[in-house]
Amino acid sequence: MSPMLKDGDYTIVLTRGFRRLLKPGRLVAFRHDRYGPLIKRIVRCDADSATLTVAGDSTLSATSEAIGPVPLADVTGVGLLPIRA
C-alpha cells in the first residue's frame, strides 16, 4: 500500500475531544518512547487493555510489532485532513 502521507506533507490533527473518533482506519498521532512523535493508522482498538494497534501504510514504516501496543494515554490526537506539500 502506498503511504497516505509523504515526506513534506502535513495533516490537521484534532487534539481535544477525539476519543470518540478512535476506530480502525483512522490516522492517530501519539508519542512513542523509542520513535518519538508518530502518525500511524489504527488497525485495532482494544478497550480491555486501553491500547491501540497501529500500522504504517509504507513498507518503510516501523512494523506494528516494533511499535507495540499504544496506550490511550500516549495518544495526542486524530488526523483529520492531509495537506499535500
Secondary structure, 3 states (H helix, E strand, C coil): CCCCCCCCCEEEEECCCCHHHCCCCCEEEEEECCCEEEEEEEEEEECCCCEEEEECCCCCCCCHHHHCCEEHHHEEEEEEEEECC
